[in-house]
Amino acid sequence: MTGTGRGTPEAPESAPAAPPAATEAQPTTWHRPSPADLLGWVSALRGMLDRPLASYYLLLASAGLLLIIGLTMVFSATSITSFVETRSAYGDVIQQFGAAVVGLIAFWICQRLPRRTFRGLARLALGTSIGLLAILDLINLLAGSSKINAPKLGPFVAHELWLNVGPVQLQPSELAKFALVIWGADVLVRKGEQIGRLRELATPLFPVVGLLFVLVGYNDLGTMLTILIIFVSMLWVAGVRFRVFGTMILVALAGVAALVMAPGKGYRFGRLTAFLHPELCNQMEECYQITQGKLALLDGGWFGAGLGQSVFKWGRLPENRNDFIFAIIAEELGVVGCVMVLVLFGVLGYTGLRIASRVPDPFRRIAATAVTLWLLGQALINIGGVVGLLPVTGLVLPFISYGGSALVVSMGAVGMLASFARAEPEAARALHARPPARWVRLLWAPLPALSARFRPADSAVPADASTAPGERRTGRPAAPAARRRSGDGQRRAGRGRGETVDSDR
């Protein structure tokens, strides 16, 4: 059939596609973490803390950050006065940076030293600190009685709490803290089970500590409180009975009262009065520093005025680089900066007590606890005095306040803690399983000794020089060869249950 002539109808043109509708950006909303999320975070944190070297790295991180904050705040607090005195804003911070370098060297040396070296140097360090304190007190006593024209005795020149020996300036009371830690821990370990008897503590521990109280407390009541904290913490860890603590607390309170009322030390009574009755003290004398410190705290707010923008460092707050540097932190960095400092000290305290609970050796346990409570107690006393919760004692804030002797000794004490952290059984085993390169061990720290339960079963125990050829280090005669071969498996199984060897490191 032929077409009708009509053309095939064309398909209608399709309408152009509409452009896609623009999708509106969804606002980001914060969702409250679910309990599962919180448990996951806690599990991750526990996993990090369960690592063998967690104590070591936590110690390095917390102390290092506090040191950086300290150098920054010392520069901010001292730039004005340093420029006025020396026409350079960097004078004081350069000195503090030099002390930090010396402190890092002290840290490096102390973390390399074995435990036997600390115990061997204990008497020398204590005798040196007592001798320097006696010289300082003698010079101050002679200068106060006008028997000498200048505070000088031979090569020693006294300046309040410091001794100058040529170009070197040091504070003997800071060395006394570290010396008391290692000497007291050594004495308590040597006493052993006899530590529960009061007469065993009467010699030589109580007389030496009493002498330190007198030598330090006459010029520096705040440091005497720190020494008291060190002493109490060592006795507590060693397991001394409660009646000893009661007797010691009564004697300590009587000594503190006598030192507060000592002649020529009226400013101490003024500080105590300003704390107990602030409404009665003169706002331009005893209460001036406390009042200005509280005003600096209030001016900071939540986020502070900004780094370097302090107003109170322009001569309005006395000792703003030492005792009251925490007030400058609050003014410039606000509540956030203060909380950050407190958290870092909390991490440092947790790490130190963690190390003390993990090391099997009693000397390390006592010394680690004493160092940790020393640094934490000093920080709390300083911050408590600034915020008005405690009387002002003149103690500096560890790692942050201006002062070379305090910084060097604190860094050395942290270095000793680092040595103890590497000696934890799990940490020592991990370091031996994957030892660092030889040049790292030579330049940073040697490998710690393994405890007996982690030592390989077939490793021979080296004979001591004082033992006979047929005896082991314990002094028991070696078994015959046949007996050794027959009982080899039993000894291997029992070695893991043995006590930790009193190793050199």
Order of alpha helices (4+ residues) and beta strands (2+ residues): alpha-alpha-alpha-alpha-beta-beta-beta-beta-alpha-alpha-alpha-alpha-alpha-alpha-alpha-alpha-alpha-alpha-alpha-alpha-alpha-alpha
